[in-house]
Amino acid sequence: MDNRPIGIFDSGIGGLTVAKQIIQTLPHESIIYVGDTARVPYGTRSGDIITKFGLELANFLLRRDVKFLVVACNTISAVAYRQIRDISPVPVIGVIKPAVIKASRVSKNGKIGVIGTVGTIKSDAYGYLLKKFNPKTKIISIACPLFVPLAEEGLHSNQATKIIANDYLKDLTKKGIDTLILGCTHYPLLEDVIKGTVGSAVTIVDSSLPTALMLKERLIETNLLSNNPNPTYQFLVTDAPERVLKIASRFFGRSLQGKIKKVSLED
């Protein structure tokens, strides 16, 4: 047993979708979450900058004696996962592989859509892994860069969000996909709008639950599970804690007053 916290990080608040599932799946685990809200979005930046930022977030958590790192950001997972794994003295998982495994299992016709940031789609991390699981898979990938700022601003059901979603996704169902991977941890915050656009015949796959389940497996394998009856939760952001508090409290369905704090990654 190991009661040290799990470190979870993202470019902003999207990784809270993963953190929520981890809390529900592993109720005895303490977590430290850090979202880089000062520099979000990452998806339009160069690979070198994404890697630099990702390593800064990882090192911030490693200095807090976490026992496991969860890269709760598709862009960082796609671009910098190996570099983070190489510098980490503790185990690391990303969010891409768990979603790929689930999508490959649930798709019946082998036509899978992937939406994500420009950086994630450009990396072809999802396409590579999907083809590795099944070379016959047909993949339709679309970058949806405006979804991240819309989610960060809490515009989850705004009319502008619906218009933008329709513009991004209108061709996906025409190509016959039966499964859609939300390749960004921010996108589940917009899931109702996305579902309304692609239709009920398309199975939506996001990485949060598959990642939490894979984390549980890894914790068991490495004998790192916690038995703490009173786990602690820290939610840290690099900017705008008041805005994050409002959005996160609505998302979690309860007030997180006093649990969200602003930090510097150099602390």
N, C-alpha and C positions, 0 to 999 in steps of 0.2 A: 504493500500500500504506500501511496505517496500523496500527501495532502497539499503539496505545492500547487499554485494556480496554473491554469492553462492560459497561455497568451494567444490572443486573437487580434489580427490587425487588418485594416482596410484603408483605402484611399479616403473614405468618408464614412457615411452612416450605413451604407449598404450591407456591410458585414454584420450589422445587428440582426439581419435575417438569419445568419448562421449562428450567431451568439444565442439567439432565442431558442433555436432548435437544440443547441448543445445543452443549455440550461434544462430544457424539458427532457432530453434524452439521458442526461447524466446529472441528476439532481443533487449529488453529493460533491460535485466538482466546483471549486472556486475558479473564477475567471478574471483576467484583466484584459479589457478591450481598449484598443487605441485606434482612433480614426483620424486621418490627416485632413481634417476639414479646411485647413488653411490653404491646402494646395490641390484639393480636388477640383476638377477631374484629372485623373492620370491618363485616361485612354487616348488622348490626342498628343501626348508627349513622346519624345524619342525613347528608344529602348535603353539608352545609357542613363537617362534621367529617371525612368521608371525603376531601373535596377538600383540606382543610388538611393532613391526615396524608400524603396522596399527594404534595403539593407539597413537604413536608418531606423525604420519602424521595428524591424526584427531585433536590432541591437538594443533599442530602447526597452523592449520586453525582456530580453535576455539579462539585462542588468537588474531586473526585478525578480530574478530567480524563478522563472517559470519552468515547468517540467516538460512542456510540449508547445510547439508553435503551430497555429492554424492560420494559413495565408488566406483570409476570407475576402479575397479580391481576385477576380478572374484575370484582370490585366497584369497584376504582379505575378500571379501563378503562371500565366502564359509566358511572361518575358523573363522573370528573375527567380523562378522557383529553384533551379539548380544552384545558383549563386547563394541563395539563402540557406539551402540545405548544406552547402559546403562549409559555411562559416558557423553553423549552429551546433553547439554541443548537445542539444536535445533533439528528439525526433520532430519532423516537420511534415505536415500534409497540406496540400492545396485543395482547391475546390473543383478543378476541372475533371480529374479522373473519376471521382464519385458520380458526377452528373453524367459522364459518358457511359459508365457502366449501367446506370439506371435507364438512360435513353435507349441504349442498345437492347436492353431486355424488354422494354415496353413497346417499341416500334414493331408494327406488324408488317408494314410494306417496305421497310428499309429506307424510307425517305424522311430525313431528319433535318429540320431547320435549326439554325444556330443564330441567335442575335447577341450582340455584345458591343463593346467599345471598339473604336478604330484599332487600337493597339492589340486587343484580343483577336479580332477577326484577321488582322494583318499577319499575326503570328501563325495562324492556322493550327494552333494547339489542339482545338477541338477536332478539326478535320483529320489531323494526323492520328489521334487516338481512336476516333470512330472507325477509321479505315483499318487500324490495327486490330480492333475487335471484330470487324466484319468488312473485308475488302469490297464487298458488293454494295455497301451503304452509299446511298446518294445523299450528298450534303448540300444544302442551300444556306449560305452564310450571308448575313446582312449586318452592317454596322449601324447602330442607332445612337449616335453620340449625344443627342439632346435628352435622352431618357435619364441620364445621371443627374444633370442639374434640375430636371423636373422633379425627380425623386427627392433630391436634397432640399428643394424648396417646399416640399410637402404638397405638390400639385398632383395628387394621386388620381383625382377624378375630374380635374379641370377640363373644360371644353377644349382648350388649346392642346392638352395632352392627348385627347381623343383624336383631334385632327392630325397631330404629328404621328401618332401610332398608326393611323390609317394610311398615311403617306409612306411610312417605313414598311409596313407589313402587308399591304394590299395584294402583293404578288405571291406571297408565300403559299396560300391555300390553292392558288391557281396551279402551282407546281406539284400539288398532290401530297404534301407532307402530312404525316399522321402524328408527328411528335415535334415539339418545339423546345429546344434547350434555351433557358434564360441564362445566357453566358455572361452575366454580370450580377453581382449580389445586390445591386440596387434595384434590379428589375422586378423582383417579387413585390416590391412596394407599389408597382404599377400593374400587378397581375390582373386585376379586374378589367382594366382597360385593354390589356393585351388579349385576354380571353375573349372579350367582346369583339375584338377586331378579327382574330383568326378563326373563331367559331368553336362550338362545343365538340366537334369531331376531332379536334387536335388535342393531344395530351400534352400538357405543360409540364416540363421538368425543370425544377430549379435545384441548385446544389446544396441547399441548407440541410435538409433531412439526410440525404445520402452522405454528406460530409460528417454530420454528427454521428451517424451509424458507423462510418469507417473509423472515426476517432475512437469510438467505444471499443471497436475490435482491436485497434492498435494499443489502447491503454491496457486492455486485458492481456494481450500478447506480451507486452513489455513490463507487466506487473506494476503499472503506474496508476491504477484506479485509486480514487480517494474514498475514504469512509467517513468523511467529515459530516456530522449531522447539522452543522451550521456554516455552510459555504458562504463566501463573500464574493460580491460582484463589484468591480470597478469599471466605469465607463469613462474613458479619457479621450479628449479631442484637442486638436491644436488650434481651434478657433471657433467662435460663435457657440458657446455652450448653451446659451439660452434658446437659440433656434433649435439646436439638436434635442434639448430637453423636451420641447413642445412636440416635435415629430416622433421622437423615440417613445415618449409616454403614450401617445396615441397608438403607436404600433404595438407596444407591449400590453396595452389595455390597462395600464395602471401608472400612477405617477412615479417618476424616477427622480423626483426632487431630492437634491443632495447627493445623488449617485453619479452625476455627470460633472466632470471637472476639466478645466482647461490646463494643458501642460505644454511644455517645450520639449521637443525630442532630444534636446541637449541636456536635459535634467539628469 
